[in-house]
Amino acid sequence: MTSAPHQTGCCSTSRRTFLSDFGMGFTGLALGAMLSDDGIVRASESAVWTPPDGDAQFVPRTRSVIWIFLSGGYSHLETFDPKPALNKYAGKTFEDTPLANPLDSPLHAKRFRSVAAQEVNVRDVYPIIYPMQVGWKQYGESGIEVTDWWPHLSKYVDDLCFVR
C-alpha cells in the first residue's frame, strides 16, 4: 500500500492506523522493559539532575541585540549589502555582460506571476541594468561599507555584527 486511505467524518484515524499505532506503542513499552531488565538501559546513579542556578556558562560579550525585521522595509540592496556589479554594468543589458540573465532561469518561469502575463514581455519592461540609487563608503577598522542613508551609523560600524 503506497498511501493512507482518504479519511472522512469526525474521526480522522482509520481502524488499521489505530491498531498499528496501538501495537507499536506496546512494542516500545515491552522493548524498554526488556532492556531495563537486562541492565542495558540503566541510568547512572551519579547523574543527578540539578536545576540551573541562573549563571551563564561563560561571560557574555554582547549586552544586547537589536533584531530588525521589516516586512516591506528597506531594500537589502541599498542598506547593508552593496552590489558593485550593478554600478559596473549599469546601462547595459544582460546580453552585454558576462552575467547570467535571471529571466532565463527555469525558476523564473515557474514562479513569475503577472496580471497580463501573455501581453507583457518582461525583457521589454526591464531591458537594462539599473545602478544603485545610493552611495557607499567604507568606515571603521573593519572597512564595512555603509550607505549614505545612515551617515551617523558609520561611527559605530565596528561595534555592529552583519550577517550576509
Protein Blocks (a to p, Z undefined) as FASTA:
>chain_A
ZZdcddedjblcdfklmmmmmmmmmmmmmmmmmmmmnomaccdfklccdddehiafbdcf
bfbdcddddehiacfklmmmccfklmmmgoiafklpcbdcfklpmklmmmpccfklmlpc
fklmmmbccddfbdcddedjkopacdfklmmlmmmmmmpccdZZ
